[in-house]
Amino acid sequence: MRGPDSLGRGWWRRNGWGLVALLPALALMLGAAGYSDLEFWQRGRPEAVLPAADGTADFAGLRMRVAELAPATDLKRSGDRPFVLPDNMTAWRVVLDVEGPTDLEPDQVIYCAISIEDTAGNRYNDEPRELSSARTPLGNCNPENSPVPAGSGRYQTVAHFVTPRGVEIAAVRVFFGGVDQTRYVRFDR
């Protein structure tokens, strides 16, 4: 810290206006940081989009519905050997009927993440580690992974999950993070 300048002003008098201008700048900076945190919090808690009365939902340029939600008891390993889970676990299969535009280029394909939710609010993601040695398709809404040819724009996506035995499934959730991080489609059971 230096002493007085040539006019006899001390540090506080020389820098007073700078300090006054610093307070609104600091307030703006804290406000912007708070807004950023609010936006992050909102992305962490996306809003559910519910399907219409007929069970179909229009979202991210696709129309979809849950065609099947059932225990997967016919899983196979390579060589068509049966795949068996431990007694305390249940494998689930979700099949979504998807209808989308037929004129999409390969780099425009919309990918999704599918999960299921139990009645306690626990979520289970597709492709769990417990099914890593089972032959299961990728459930990502990509027409190339569909067991049904997608020439007409209609295809299926199949996802597999593992839950503890006795868990009751309440909903299927479909999230399109690359399209909209603030919403997801929720199909209640």
N, C-alpha and C positions, 0 to 999 in steps of 0.2 A: 504494500500500500504506500502510495506516495503522499507527500505533504500537499499543501495548498499550491494551486497553479499560479501563474503570473498575475491573475486578477484577485488572488486571495481566496478563491473558492476551494472548499474541501471536496472530498470524494462524493459525498451525498449530494451536494449542490450541483456538481458537474454531471452526475448520472441520474438526477431526479426524474426527468421526463422519460428516460429510458425505463426506469422502474415502473412509472405509471403506465407506460405502454405495454410493459411485460404482463401486467395483471390480466387484461382482456385476452392477450395472446395465450396465456396459460389456461384461462377459462375455456377458450375455443378448443385448445388441444385436449383438455380433459373431456369436453363434450364430444369431440370426435372419437376419442378412445371409448367412451361409453356407448356411442352409437354403434361402433364396430363390435363391441361385446354383445350388444342387444341383437345385432344381426346374426352373430355367431350362435347365440342362444336360440334364436328363432329357427335357424337351420338345424340345430340339434333336436328340436321338437317340431317336426313337420306336421302339417295339418292333414287329416284324413279326407280323402275324396271317396264318397260312398257310391256304389253302383245304383242304377235306375231300378225301378220295380221289377223289371224283367231279368235282373241279375247281371246286366252288362254295364261296363263302365267305359266311357270315352276319355282317354287321357294320353297325352304325348303323341297324338296323331294315330293312336291305335284304339281299336275297340276290342275288349276282352271280357271273358267270363270264366268262372271256375267250372270246369267240366267234371273234375274228380278231385276229391280229397278223401283218401282212404289209407289204411295201413298197407304198406308195401310188403307183401309176403312172398313174392316171386322173384326176389333179387338174385342175380347170378354173378359168379366170378368168371374169370377167363376160362375158356373151354367148357362153358355151359354148366359148370359145377354150381350147386346151390350156395348162396351166401347166407350165413346164419349169424345173427346178432346175439350178444349175451342175453340171458333171460330177463334182465332188469331193464331192457331197452326195447323201444318200438320204432320201426322205420315207417315213414309216411311218404306218400306220393301225392303231389299236386299236379294236375294237368290243367293248363289254361288254354282255352280256345282263343286265338288271337286273329284279328283281321286288321290288316294294315294296307297302306298304299303299295301297289305292285310296281311302281316306277322308281323305287329307291335304288340308288347306286350302292355298292358294297360299303363305301365309307360313310353312308348316311343311315345305316342300320341302327336302330335305337336299341340299346341294351338295357336290361332291367336287372334288379336284384329282388329275388323272391324270398320271403320269410314267412314263417307261421308263428302265431301267438297263441299261448294257452290261456285258460280261464284265469290264471293267476297273474297274467301280464308278462310272462317270460317269453322272449322271442328266440326262435331257432332258425339259423341261417341254412341256406342250401349248400350242398356239397360238404357235409361234415366230415371230419377226420375219420370217424367210425366207419364210414362207407368208402374209404379210399381204395379198398381192394375190390369193391363191387363195381360192376359195369353199369354206370348210370349216365344218362345224357346231361349236358350242361343246361340248366334251367335259366337262360338269360334273355329270353324273348327274341333270340336271333333265329330267323327262318332256316338258316343252314343247319341248325341243331334239331330241327323238328322231325318227329317220326312220320309226319304227314307232309307230302309235297306241298310247297307253298306257291305254286304257279298261279293260283287264283287270288293270291293275297291273303288266303285263309290258311292258318297253320296252327300247330300246337306247340307249346313249350312244356316240358316236364321237369319238375324239380323234386328232389328227395331230401328228407330230413330225418333226424333221429331225436327222439325225446325219451325221458324216463318212462317206464311202463306205467300205465294208469293215468297219464296226462290227457286231459280233454282239450282238444283244439277249439279255439274260439274264433279265429280269423286267419285269413291269408292276406299278406301285405305285399304289394308290388311297388317298388321304388325305382324311379327313373332319375338317378342322380345327375346324369349328364344333361338332362332336359330341365328339371325343376327340383331343386333341393328343399323346397319349402312344403311340398305336398307329396302324398303317396296314395295309392288306391288301396282301400281296405274292403275286403269281401268278408262280411261276418257269416259265420256258419249257421 
